[in-house]
Amino acid sequence: MIRTQIYLTSEEMDALKALAYRTGKKQSELIREAVDEYLVKRHQSSRQQVLSDVAGLWRDRDDLPDFNELRKEWDRSSKS
């Protein structure tokens, strides 16, 4: 692990101490858990944003093949 320092308000510090006392966990452990949760949430929201950005990207193109027909051909050929 890498040591780092953070600044907390007195209210944040009091709440963190109380949570550590109630859960029996160290403050540093609670901070790591919070950072992990934040990173997962940000990763998921970033992924969702990318998917939203590309959704329907090819919707108005008229130079693409009919993918439904292609799929039907593939399904038939795989059953033979």
MDAnalysis code that builds the backbone (N, CA, C; Angstrom):
import MDAnalysis as mda
import numpy as np

u = mda.Universe.empty(240, n_residues=80, atom_resindex=np.repeat(np.arange(80), 3), trajectory=True)
u.add_TopologyAttr("name", ["N", "CA", "C"] * 80)
u.add_TopologyAttr("resid", np.arange(1, 81))
u.add_TopologyAttr("resname", ["MET", "ILE", "ARG", "THR", "GLN", "ILE", "TYR", "LEU", "THR", "SER", "GLU", "GLU", "MET", "ASP", "ALA", "LEU", "LYS", "ALA", "LEU", "ALA", "TYR", "ARG", "THR", "GLY", "LYS", "LYS", "GLN", "SER", "GLU", "LEU", "ILE", "ARG", "GLU", "ALA", "VAL", "ASP", "GLU", "TYR", "LEU", "VAL", "LYS", "ARG", "HIS", "GLN", "SER", "SER", "ARG", "GLN", "GLN", "VAL", "LEU", "SER", "ASP", "VAL", "ALA", "GLY", "LEU", "TRP", "ARG", "ASP", "ARG", "ASP", "ASP", "LEU", "PRO", "ASP", "PHE", "ASN", "GLU", "LEU", "ARG", "LYS", "GLU", "TRP", "ASP", "ARG", "SER", "SER", "LYS", "SER"])
u.atoms.positions = np.array([
    [0.839, -1.177, 0.000],
    [0.000, 0.000, 0.000],
    [0.881, 1.236, 0.000],
    [0.306, 2.301, -0.500],
    [1.010, 3.570, -0.552],
    [0.364, 4.514, 0.447],
    [1.174, 5.132, 1.247],
    [0.678, 6.075, 2.250],
    [0.337, 7.400, 1.570],
    [-0.793, 7.973, 1.987],
    [-1.196, 9.278, 1.477],
    [-1.866, 10.064, 2.595],
    [-2.001, 11.336, 2.395],
    [-2.671, 12.175, 3.385],
    [-3.857, 12.860, 2.727],
    [-4.917, 13.050, 3.509],
    [-6.085, 13.771, 3.029],
    [-6.508, 14.781, 4.088],
    [-7.216, 15.793, 3.659],
    [-7.779, 16.776, 4.568],
    [-9.269, 16.519, 4.687],
    [-9.754, 16.431, 5.934],
    [-11.179, 16.245, 6.199],
    [-11.673, 17.399, 7.051],
    [-12.934, 17.726, 6.895],
    [-13.532, 18.713, 7.788],
    [-13.685, 18.069, 9.166],
    [-13.903, 18.871, 10.155],
    [-14.080, 18.302, 11.501],
    [-15.337, 17.432, 11.540],
    [-16.362, 17.807, 10.784],
    [-17.585, 17.007, 10.746],
    [-17.321, 15.649, 10.095],
    [-16.550, 15.646, 9.011],
    [-16.208, 14.385, 8.348],
    [-15.382, 13.500, 9.270],
    [-14.440, 14.116, 9.962],
    [-13.577, 13.341, 10.861],
    [-14.381, 12.747, 12.008],
    [-15.285, 13.547, 12.590],
    [-16.130, 13.042, 13.680],
    [-16.995, 11.881, 13.214],
    [-17.590, 12.024, 12.025],
    [-18.444, 10.962, 11.492],
    [-17.625, 9.712, 11.193],
    [-16.420, 9.900, 10.673],
    [-15.548, 8.762, 10.370],
    [-15.136, 8.038, 11.645],
    [-14.783, 8.787, 12.666],
    [-14.421, 8.173, 13.954],
    [-15.594, 7.386, 14.529],
    [-16.781, 7.978, 14.462],
    [-17.966, 7.302, 14.996],
    [-18.255, 6.023, 14.219],
    [-18.129, 6.085, 12.899],
    [-18.368, 4.899, 12.080],
    [-17.322, 3.822, 12.367],
    [-16.086, 4.237, 12.538],
    [-15.026, 3.276, 12.856],
    [-15.315, 2.602, 14.198],
    [-15.767, 3.370, 15.150],
    [-16.089, 2.815, 16.467],
    [-17.244, 1.819, 16.364],
    [-18.296, 2.215, 15.642],
    [-19.483, 1.348, 15.510],
    [-19.176, 0.056, 14.755],
    [-18.328, 0.137, 13.740],
    [-18.080, -1.034, 12.896],
    [-16.880, -1.851, 13.358],
    [-16.053, -1.266, 14.201],
    [-14.840, -1.959, 14.636],
    [-13.756, -1.966, 13.567],
    [-13.901, -1.108, 12.577],
    [-12.901, -1.013, 11.510],
    [-12.022, 0.200, 11.744],
    [-10.845, 0.163, 11.174],
    [-9.951, 1.312, 11.245],
    [-10.443, 2.382, 10.285],
    [-10.142, 3.629, 10.608],
    [-10.536, 4.731, 9.746],
    [-9.945, 4.573, 8.352],
    [-8.703, 4.144, 8.296],
    [-8.051, 3.970, 6.992],
    [-8.773, 2.915, 6.155],
    [-9.265, 1.879, 6.796],
    [-10.000, 0.837, 6.082],
    [-11.307, 1.393, 5.517],
    [-11.994, 2.202, 6.315],
    [-13.238, 2.812, 5.849],
    [-12.981, 3.758, 4.679],
    [-11.897, 4.502, 4.748],
    [-11.552, 5.412, 3.651],
    [-11.246, 4.624, 2.388],
    [-10.485, 3.532, 2.510],
    [-10.186, 2.705, 1.330],
    [-11.467, 2.127, 0.733],
    [-12.374, 1.663, 1.584],
    [-13.650, 1.132, 1.092],
    [-14.429, 2.208, 0.345],
    [-14.440, 3.419, 0.898],
    [-15.165, 4.513, 0.250],
    [-14.541, 4.853, -1.100],
    [-13.227, 4.870, -1.169],
    [-12.541, 5.155, -2.433],
    [-12.846, 4.058, -3.447],
    [-12.802, 2.802, -3.019],
    [-13.114, 1.686, -3.919],
    [-14.531, 1.815, -4.477],
    [-15.492, 2.099, -3.610],
    [-16.877, 2.247, -4.056],
    [-17.007, 3.403, -5.046],
    [-16.341, 4.496, -4.764],
    [-16.387, 5.656, -5.651],
    [-15.810, 5.314, -7.021],
    [-14.686, 4.620, -7.038],
    [-14.049, 4.272, -8.302],
    [-14.915, 3.332, -9.128],
    [-15.549, 2.367, -8.482],
    [-16.450, 1.451, -9.188],
    [-17.612, 2.230, -9.773],
    [-18.183, 3.119, -8.979],
    [-19.321, 3.926, -9.443],
    [-18.915, 4.792, -10.627],
    [-17.763, 5.432, -10.548],
    [-17.296, 6.286, -11.646],
    [-17.025, 5.465, -12.899],
    [-16.453, 4.272, -12.717],
    [-16.176, 3.412, -13.865],
    [-17.491, 3.020, -14.545],
    [-18.478, 2.649, -13.749],
    [-19.769, 2.254, -14.309],
    [-20.438, 3.424, -15.013],
    [-20.375, 4.609, -14.405],
    [-21.019, 5.753, -15.044],
    [-20.272, 6.159, -16.303],
    [-18.949, 5.998, -16.316],
    [-18.177, 6.292, -17.519],
    [-18.552, 5.314, -18.627],
    [-18.695, 4.055, -18.272],
    [-19.072, 3.030, -19.246],
    [-20.461, 3.317, -19.797],
    [-21.384, 3.688, -18.898],
    [-22.740, 4.022, -19.332],
    [-22.720, 5.230, -20.262],
    [-21.874, 6.212, -19.971],
    [-21.796, 7.402, -20.807],
    [-21.299, 7.044, -22.201],
    [-20.291, 6.183, -22.271],
    [-19.766, 5.756, -23.573],
    [-20.856, 5.028, -24.356],
    [-21.561, 4.129, -23.693],
    [-22.637, 3.400, -24.374],
    [-23.736, 4.337, -24.846],
    [-24.072, 5.319, -24.021],
    [-25.087, 6.296, -24.427],
    [-24.609, 7.119, -25.614],
    [-23.340, 7.471, -25.607],
    [-22.786, 8.285, -26.695],
    [-22.805, 7.555, -28.031],
    [-22.609, 6.232, -28.019],
    [-22.545, 5.499, -29.279],
    [-23.873, 4.852, -29.669],
    [-24.844, 4.889, -28.771],
    [-26.148, 4.294, -29.085],
    [-26.759, 4.996, -30.288],
    [-27.150, 4.223, -31.281],
    [-27.778, 4.761, -32.474],
    [-26.827, 5.469, -33.412],
    [-25.556, 5.245, -33.227],
    [-24.538, 5.932, -34.018],
    [-24.733, 5.723, -35.515],
    [-25.159, 4.514, -35.895],
    [-25.322, 4.192, -37.315],
    [-26.787, 4.234, -37.742],
    [-27.643, 4.779, -36.936],
    [-29.088, 4.753, -37.168],
    [-29.469, 5.318, -38.538],
    [-28.915, 6.425, -38.923],
    [-29.326, 7.098, -40.150],
    [-28.497, 6.728, -41.374],
    [-27.643, 5.736, -41.255],
    [-26.831, 5.348, -42.414],
    [-27.648, 4.456, -43.344],
    [-27.482, 4.697, -44.633],
    [-28.203, 3.883, -45.610],
    [-27.256, 3.017, -46.440],
    [-25.989, 2.992, -46.074],
    [-25.001, 2.226, -46.836],
    [-24.652, 0.901, -46.159],
    [-25.415, 0.509, -45.157],
    [-25.127, -0.720, -44.419],
    [-26.054, -1.840, -44.881],
    [-25.591, -3.089, -44.801],
    [-26.458, -4.201, -45.192],
    [-27.589, -4.392, -44.184],
    [-28.588, -5.159, -44.582],
    [-29.687, -5.489, -43.685],
    [-29.199, -6.589, -42.743],
    [-28.889, -6.192, -41.512],
    [-28.297, -7.142, -40.565],
    [-29.265, -8.250, -40.161],
    [-30.553, -7.962, -40.175],
    [-31.533, -9.006, -39.855],
    [-31.500, -10.114, -40.906],
    [-31.398, -9.730, -42.179],
    [-31.316, -10.726, -43.254],
    [-30.011, -11.514, -43.168],
    [-28.925, -10.825, -42.901],
    [-27.640, -11.516, -42.740],
    [-27.711, -12.530, -41.607],
    [-28.342, -12.137, -40.520],
    [-28.454, -13.025, -39.370],
    [-29.270, -14.275, -39.730],
    [-30.345, -14.066, -40.494],
    [-31.167, -15.209, -40.914],
    [-30.346, -16.176, -41.757],
    [-29.523, -15.637, -42.650],
    [-28.669, -16.492, -43.479],
    [-27.688, -17.266, -42.613],
    [-27.094, -16.599, -41.633],
    [-26.124, -17.266, -40.751],
    [-26.810, -18.353, -39.938],
    [-28.016, -18.058, -39.454],
    [-28.741, -19.050, -38.654],
    [-29.068, -20.286, -39.496],
    [-29.468, -20.072, -40.752],
    [-29.780, -21.207, -41.619],
    [-28.547, -22.031, -41.919],
    [-27.428, -21.363, -42.216],
    [-26.214, -22.091, -42.586],
    [-25.640, -22.855, -41.414],
    [-25.845, -22.380, -40.187],
    [-25.297, -23.090, -39.028],
    [-26.127, -24.305, -38.665],
    [-27.394, -24.381, -39.141],
    [-28.253, -25.508, -38.823],
    [-28.047, -26.673, -39.808],
    [-27.335, -26.419, -40.877],
    [-27.144, -27.452, -41.897],
    [-26.137, -28.479, -41.451],
])
